Amino acid sequence: MNIKNIKLICIVISLMGIMSCGDNVVIPFEYEAAHDFSEGLAAVANWEGFGYIDKKGEVVIPFKYTVARDFHNGFAVVAIGDPMSPKYGVIDKKGNVIIPFKYIGIGDCGEGVFSVTVGSFQKRYFNEKGQPLLDNSEKKKDIGGSDRFYYANQFREGLGVVARDAWGVIDRDGRRIIPFMYKDAKWCFSEGVLGVKSLENGKWGAIDKNNKIVVPFNYEDIGSFHEGLACILKKDPLELWGFVDKKGKIVIPCMYEVVSDFSDGLAAVKKDGKWGYINTKGEVVIPFDYEDAWEFHEGYAAVSKKGERGLINKQGDVIVSHSYSNSIKCSEGMVRVKKDGKYGYISL
């Protein structure tokens, strides 16, 4: 086959929706909005609203929602009604309603528990049957007789991070595991550690599940632990990011403008206006050559050059060409991409 014929084939494929000759588009570019695949399904939107498709592109749950989020533990948070004031509920993977559409907000499922907004700065936990988690006076005894909080974050590692006048931690039975004694807290426990902000000096550090300080309160900010390390922000005099271990030791100096969490052994870091990747020893593995960069997932990461995104592997090789206006991450072997204003999916 000569070069002219190859070019002709590429043009024909492009007109059919495949925008890069080397990319395996399995779901055409036809959606107004799209999410990553999660538990075999992806939320996508057309003119009717959001619905869910499988990896063959077949509609599994009809297009009828104002908001649709990813599935977690077999459940997804969705909303119906006016986009300016939607009513939230929860469905299972068959579209059955688990929590009715009457709430102003619901957090994603964490270990079978949902954080449901029932009023202004009033959140309650519900289980996967749509019932209040702390549904009797015995369970409420240790938390002041009420199961309502100003904030109630996603359950992880058996614990929920909550706030009233201060932040603390409870378990599924309503027991106070960490007293309400912190000015702020991160979303959830990760690898047995939680980032918290001191009421005394306003600095961030981290504690374990026994409320023992594992990272001192010395930092302007702290991330969650991933692969044994958490990012920290230090001001001296510039605000720069580095990484600390669970003993509180800085293992990667604070020298980066922005960083991501570690994933697949690498973290995206920004230095002198460019992004690259380092390993857990702080060694540069992929050079600072990108306008933007994201975390690795399933061995691939999205990077940006000249305003367009593609995917690279852990050696820095281009796997999906830099020809898309949007590609975030590889999820369950599928990559959500955007071309000419429409979303589709590439299979790797």
C-alpha positions as CSV (number, residue, x, y, z in Angstrom):
1,M,0.0,0.0,0.0
2,N,1.5,3.4,-1.0
3,I,1.6,6.6,1.1
4,K,-1.4,8.2,-0.7
5,N,-3.7,5.3,0.1
6,I,-2.6,5.4,3.8
7,K,-3.4,9.1,4.0
8,L,-6.8,8.5,2.3
9,I,-7.6,5.8,4.9
10,C,-6.7,8.2,7.7
11,I,-8.9,10.9,6.3
12,V,-11.9,8.5,6.0
13,I,-11.4,7.2,9.6
14,S,-11.2,10.8,10.8
15,L,-14.5,11.7,9.2
16,M,-16.0,8.7,11.0
17,G,-15.0,10.1,14.4
18,I,-11.5,8.7,14.8
19,M,-9.3,11.8,15.1
20,S,-5.9,10.3,15.2
21,C,-4.8,7.5,12.9
22,G,-3.0,5.6,15.7
23,D,-5.7,6.0,18.3
24,N,-8.3,3.2,18.9
25,V,-11.6,5.1,19.3
26,V,-14.2,2.7,20.5
27,I,-17.0,5.1,21.5
28,P,-17.5,7.9,18.9
29,F,-17.3,11.6,19.6
30,E,-20.9,12.4,20.2
31,Y,-21.5,13.5,23.8
32,E,-21.7,17.0,25.2
33,A,-20.1,15.9,28.5
34,A,-18.6,12.7,29.8
35,H,-17.0,11.2,32.9
36,D,-14.3,8.5,33.3
37,F,-15.4,4.9,33.5
38,S,-16.0,3.6,37.0
39,E,-17.1,0.1,37.8
40,G,-17.8,-0.6,34.1
41,L,-20.0,2.4,33.5
42,A,-19.5,6.0,32.5
43,A,-21.8,9.0,32.9
44,V,-22.3,10.8,29.6
45,A,-24.7,13.6,28.4
46,N,-26.6,14.4,25.3
47,W,-29.4,17.0,24.8
48,E,-31.8,15.0,27.1
49,G,-29.4,15.0,30.0
50,F,-27.0,12.5,31.7
51,G,-27.2,8.8,31.5
52,Y,-24.8,5.9,31.7
53,I,-23.1,3.7,29.0
54,D,-21.0,0.6,29.2
55,K,-17.7,0.0,27.4
56,K,-19.5,-1.0,24.2
57,G,-21.2,2.3,24.1
58,E,-24.6,0.9,24.9
59,V,-26.9,2.9,27.0
60,V,-27.5,1.1,30.3
61,I,-29.3,3.8,32.3
62,P,-31.4,6.3,30.3
63,F,-30.5,10.0,29.7
64,K,-32.7,11.7,32.3
65,Y,-30.5,13.3,34.9
66,T,-29.4,16.9,35.5
67,V,-26.3,15.7,37.4
68,A,-24.7,12.2,37.3
69,R,-21.5,11.2,39.1
70,D,-19.3,8.1,39.0
71,F,-20.3,4.8,40.5
72,H,-18.6,3.9,43.8
73,N,-19.4,0.6,45.6
74,G,-22.2,-0.1,43.2
75,F,-24.0,3.3,43.7
76,A,-24.0,6.7,42.0
77,V,-25.2,10.1,43.1
78,V,-27.5,11.7,40.5
79,A,-29.9,14.6,40.4
80,I,-33.1,15.6,38.6
81,G,-35.0,18.9,38.1
82,D,-33.9,22.5,37.6
83,P,-30.1,22.7,37.0
84,M,-29.9,25.8,39.3
85,S,-31.6,23.9,42.2
86,P,-31.5,20.1,41.5
87,K,-32.7,17.5,43.8
88,Y,-30.2,14.8,44.6
89,G,-30.7,11.0,45.1
90,V,-28.8,7.8,44.7
91,I,-29.3,4.9,42.2
92,D,-27.8,1.5,41.8
93,K,-26.3,0.1,38.6
94,K,-29.7,-0.9,37.3
95,G,-31.1,2.6,37.8
96,N,-33.1,1.7,40.9
97,V,-33.6,4.6,43.3
98,I,-31.9,3.9,46.7
99,I,-32.1,7.4,48.2
100,P,-35.1,9.4,46.9
101,F,-34.6,12.7,45.0
102,K,-35.3,15.2,47.7
103,Y,-32.0,16.4,49.0
104,I,-29.9,19.5,48.2
105,G,-26.7,17.6,48.1
106,I,-25.2,14.1,48.6
107,G,-21.6,13.0,48.7
108,D,-20.2,9.9,46.9
109,C,-20.5,6.5,48.5
110,G,-17.7,5.7,50.9
111,E,-17.8,2.1,52.3
112,G,-21.6,2.0,51.9
113,V,-22.1,5.4,53.6
114,F,-23.4,8.6,52.1
115,S,-23.1,12.2,53.4
116,V,-26.4,13.8,52.8
117,T,-27.1,17.5,53.0
118,V,-30.5,17.9,54.7
119,G,-30.3,21.7,55.3
120,S,-28.0,24.7,55.4
121,F,-24.8,23.4,57.0
122,Q,-26.6,20.3,58.1
123,K,-25.3,16.9,57.0
124,R,-26.3,13.4,58.0
125,Y,-24.9,10.0,57.2
126,F,-27.1,7.5,55.4
127,N,-26.4,3.8,54.6
128,E,-26.8,2.0,51.3
129,K,-30.5,1.2,52.2
130,G,-31.3,4.9,52.3
131,Q,-31.6,4.8,56.1
132,P,-29.9,7.2,58.6
133,L,-26.7,5.6,59.8
134,L,-26.8,6.9,63.3
135,D,-30.5,6.2,63.8
136,N,-30.9,5.8,67.5
137,S,-30.1,7.7,70.7
138,E,-27.5,5.2,71.8
139,K,-25.4,5.8,68.7
140,K,-25.9,9.6,69.1
141,K,-24.8,9.6,72.8
142,D,-21.1,10.1,72.2
143,I,-21.6,12.8,69.6
144,G,-23.8,15.2,71.6
145,G,-27.2,13.6,71.0
146,S,-27.4,14.7,67.3
147,D,-26.3,13.0,64.1
148,R,-26.2,16.3,62.2
149,F,-22.9,18.0,61.4
150,Y,-21.7,21.2,59.6
151,Y,-19.5,18.9,57.5
152,A,-19.5,15.2,57.1
153,N,-16.9,13.8,54.7
154,Q,-16.7,10.5,52.9
155,F,-16.1,7.4,55.0
156,R,-12.7,5.7,54.5
157,E,-10.9,3.1,56.5
158,G,-14.0,2.8,58.6
159,L,-14.0,6.4,59.8
160,G,-15.8,9.6,58.9
161,V,-14.2,13.1,59.2
162,V,-16.8,15.5,60.6
163,A,-17.1,19.1,61.9
164,R,-19.2,21.2,64.2
165,D,-17.4,24.0,66.0
166,A,-14.2,22.1,65.3
167,W,-13.2,19.0,63.3
168,G,-13.0,15.4,64.6
169,V,-13.5,11.8,63.6
170,I,-16.3,9.2,64.2
171,D,-16.9,5.6,63.4
172,R,-20.0,3.9,61.9
173,D,-21.5,3.5,65.4
174,G,-21.1,7.2,66.3
175,R,-18.2,6.8,68.6
176,R,-15.8,9.8,68.7
177,I,-12.5,8.3,67.6
178,I,-10.7,11.7,67.4
179,P,-12.1,14.6,69.6
180,F,-13.5,17.7,68.0
181,M,-10.2,19.7,68.4
182,Y,-8.9,20.7,65.0
183,K,-9.4,23.9,63.0
184,D,-9.7,22.0,59.7
185,A,-9.1,18.5,58.3
186,K,-8.5,16.8,55.0
187,W,-11.2,14.8,53.2
188,C,-10.5,11.4,54.8
189,F,-7.9,9.0,56.2
190,S,-5.4,7.6,53.8
191,E,-3.0,4.9,54.6
192,G,-3.9,5.3,58.3
193,V,-3.1,9.0,58.4
194,L,-5.2,12.2,58.3
195,G,-4.0,15.7,57.6
196,V,-5.3,18.2,60.2
197,K,-4.9,21.9,61.0
198,S,-3.9,23.0,64.4
199,L,-6.2,25.4,66.4
200,E,-3.1,26.7,68.2
201,N,-0.8,27.9,65.4
202,G,-3.0,27.5,62.3
203,K,-0.4,25.2,60.6
204,W,-1.0,21.8,59.0
205,G,0.3,18.4,60.2
206,A,-1.0,14.8,60.3
207,I,-2.2,12.4,62.9
208,D,-2.8,8.6,63.0
209,K,-6.0,6.9,64.2
210,N,-5.0,7.2,67.8
211,N,-4.7,11.0,67.5
212,K,-0.9,10.7,67.7
213,I,1.0,13.4,65.7
214,V,3.0,11.8,62.9
215,V,3.8,15.0,61.0
216,P,4.4,18.1,63.1
217,F,2.2,21.2,62.6
218,N,4.8,23.1,60.6
219,Y,3.3,23.5,57.2
220,E,1.0,25.8,55.2
221,D,-0.7,22.8,53.7
222,I,-0.5,19.0,53.5
223,G,-1.9,16.4,51.1
224,S,-3.1,12.9,51.7
225,F,-0.6,10.0,52.0
226,H,-0.1,8.0,48.8
227,E,2.5,5.3,48.5
228,G,4.0,6.3,51.9
229,L,4.4,10.0,51.1
230,A,2.3,13.2,51.4
231,C,3.0,16.5,49.8
232,I,3.7,19.5,52.1
233,L,3.7,23.2,51.4
234,K,6.4,25.3,53.2
235,K,7.0,29.1,53.1
236,D,10.6,29.9,53.4
237,P,10.3,32.7,52.1
238,L,8.6,31.4,48.9
239,E,5.8,28.8,49.1
240,L,7.2,25.6,47.6
241,W,6.1,21.9,47.8
242,G,8.0,18.8,48.8
243,F,7.1,15.4,50.3
244,V,7.2,14.0,53.8
245,D,7.0,10.4,55.1
246,K,4.9,9.0,58.0
247,K,7.7,9.7,60.5
248,G,7.5,13.4,59.7
249,K,10.8,13.3,57.8
250,I,11.1,15.5,54.6
251,V,12.3,13.0,52.0
252,I,11.9,15.3,49.0
253,P,12.9,18.9,49.6
254,C,10.3,21.8,49.2
255,M,11.5,23.0,45.8
256,Y,8.5,22.7,43.5
257,E,5.9,25.2,42.5
258,V,3.1,22.6,42.3
259,V,2.9,18.9,42.8
260,S,0.5,15.9,42.5
261,D,0.2,13.0,44.8
262,F,2.3,9.9,44.0
263,S,0.6,7.3,41.9
264,D,2.2,4.3,40.1
265,G,5.4,5.3,41.8
266,L,5.6,8.8,40.2
267,A,4.4,12.3,41.0
268,A,3.9,15.2,38.6
269,V,5.9,18.2,39.7
270,K,6.3,21.7,38.3
271,K,9.6,23.6,38.3
272,D,10.5,26.8,36.5
273,G,7.1,26.8,34.8
274,K,7.4,23.3,33.3
275,W,6.1,19.9,34.4
276,G,7.9,16.6,34.7
277,Y,7.8,13.5,36.9
278,I,9.9,12.3,39.9
279,N,10.0,9.0,41.7
280,T,9.7,8.5,45.5
281,K,13.5,9.1,45.8
282,G,13.1,12.5,44.3
283,E,14.9,11.5,41.1
284,V,13.7,13.1,37.8
285,V,12.3,10.2,35.7
286,I,10.5,12.2,33.0
287,P,12.0,15.6,32.0
288,F,10.4,18.9,32.6
289,D,9.0,19.3,29.2
290,Y,5.2,19.8,29.6
291,E,2.9,22.8,30.0
292,D,0.7,20.7,32.3
293,A,0.7,17.2,33.7
294,W,-1.5,14.9,35.7
295,E,-1.2,11.8,37.9
296,F,-0.5,8.4,36.5
297,H,-3.3,5.9,36.4
298,E,-3.0,2.3,35.2
299,G,0.5,3.1,33.9
300,Y,-0.5,6.2,31.9
301,A,-0.7,10.0,32.5
302,A,-2.2,12.9,30.7
303,V,0.2,15.7,29.6
304,S,-0.2,18.9,27.7
305,K,1.9,20.5,25.0
306,K,0.9,23.5,22.9
307,G,-2.5,23.5,24.5
308,E,-3.4,20.0,23.5
309,R,-3.3,16.8,25.6
310,G,-2.1,13.3,25.1
311,L,-1.1,10.3,27.1
312,I,2.4,9.1,28.0
313,N,3.6,5.9,29.7
314,K,6.1,5.7,32.6
315,Q,9.0,5.9,30.2
316,G,7.7,9.2,28.7
317,D,6.7,7.6,25.4
318,V,3.6,9.1,23.7
319,I,0.8,6.5,23.7
320,V,-2.1,8.8,22.7
321,S,-1.1,11.6,20.4
322,H,-1.2,15.3,21.5
323,S,-4.3,16.0,19.3
324,Y,-7.1,16.3,21.9
325,S,-8.4,19.3,23.8
326,N,-9.2,17.1,26.8
327,S,-7.9,13.8,28.1
328,I,-7.6,13.3,31.8
329,K,-6.6,9.8,32.7
330,C,-6.8,6.1,31.8
331,S,-9.6,4.5,33.8
332,E,-10.4,0.8,33.4
333,G,-8.5,0.7,30.1
334,M,-10.5,3.6,28.6
335,V,-9.5,7.2,28.1
336,R,-12.1,10.0,27.8
337,V,-11.1,12.5,25.1
338,K,-12.6,15.6,23.6
339,K,-12.3,16.7,19.9
340,D,-14.1,19.5,18.2
341,G,-16.4,20.1,21.2
342,K,-17.6,16.4,21.6
343,Y,-16.5,13.6,23.9
344,G,-15.7,10.0,23.1
345,Y,-13.5,7.2,24.4
346,I,-10.2,5.6,23.3
347,S,-9.3,2.0,24.3
348,L,-5.7,1.3,25.1
